[in-house]
Amino acid sequence: MLQNTPNLQTLIIHELYKLDEELLRFYVKGWKDPEIVPECLLSHLTTCSLTNYSLIHSELQFAQYIMQNSRLLNTITIQSAEFLDTNRKLQMLIELSSCPRISPTSKFFFI
């Protein structure tokens, strides 16, 4: 999808998954980085909002890919899934906040 939207400035993925974790493990095959970074990440994307994240490996990989490859990213907001316990949310925050960002001025919000 990102490669087909070269002028994308705002990416919002809302309620990514509402299935229980066992079904998610079955259905989610994992994120694979594109061979070429999409144009929108290199020159247009400024805002990204990802909600209902539950630290599934592919979700984490996708969020890290956005943070590491979006040159103009001003803000990335990640909202964890409501069903997660406090320890899992803390683990999520630690992993995502330690991710290097290509845009040194970008702001990271974790809800």
N, C-alpha and C positions, 0 to 999 in steps of 0.2 A: 504494500500500500504506500509506504513512504517514497518509494522510487517513482510512483505514478502521480505524486503531488509535489512537484518541485517548488511551488511557491507557498507551501504550507507554513503559516506563522504560529498557529495555535493548535496544539494536539490535546484533545480531551478524551480519555478512555474512562468511561463511567461504568461502575458495576461490572467489572471484567468477568468475574465468575461468581455464581451463586450456588454452585454445587458443593456437596460435601467433599472433604479432602481425598477420600478413596477414589471417588469418580474423577476428580481432577488429575490425580496421578495417572489414571488410565487414559484420559483424553488429551492431556497436555504433552506434546512431544518435545517441547523445548524450543528455545529461541536460537536461531542461527544468524550470526552477523552476516549482513550482505557483503559480497566481495568488494563492492564499491560503496562508499558512504553516500547516501542519497543527498541530492542537491538541497533539499529543504533543510537538512541538518547543517550543511555547510554554509548556507547563506540566508536562511529565512526564519527558521523556527526560533521564537523568542519565549514562548510560554508552553509548558507541558503540565497537565494535571492527570494523575492516575489514581483512581479510587477503587476501594475494595481489594487492595493488595493483601496477599496472605503469605508472602515469602516463598511462594513456589519458585523453584529454581529458574524457570523460564521467565517469570515476572521480574525477578531480581536482575537477570541478565539483560532484559529489555530496558529496564530503568537505568542500569549502568551504561548501556550502549548509548542511550539518549544523552546522559550526562557527559560521557567521554567524547562524543562526536558533534555536539551542537555548539558551533562557534559563537552564535549570537544569543544563546539561551540566557534570558534574564531571570526566569523563575521556573522552578520545578516543584510541584506540590504532590506529595504522595500521601494518600489516606489509607491507613490499614483497615483490613476487614474487621467488622465489629466482633466477630467470634473469637478473635485471637486473644490469648492471655497476655498479661503484662510482660512476662519474660520474653515471649516471642516478639512482641512489639519492640522491646528494647534491643533484641538481637537484630531486628530489621533496621532500626535506627542506626545502630553501630555500623552495620555493613554498608548501608547506603551513604551515610555521612562520611565514611572513609574513602568512598569512591572518588578518584581524581576527576576533576572537571576541566574541560578544555577552555571554558570561559571562566576566568578567575573572578569575575564580578557577579556570576550567577548566584542566585539565592535558592537555598534548599529548605523547603518546609515539610515537616512530617506531622501528620495529624493522626 
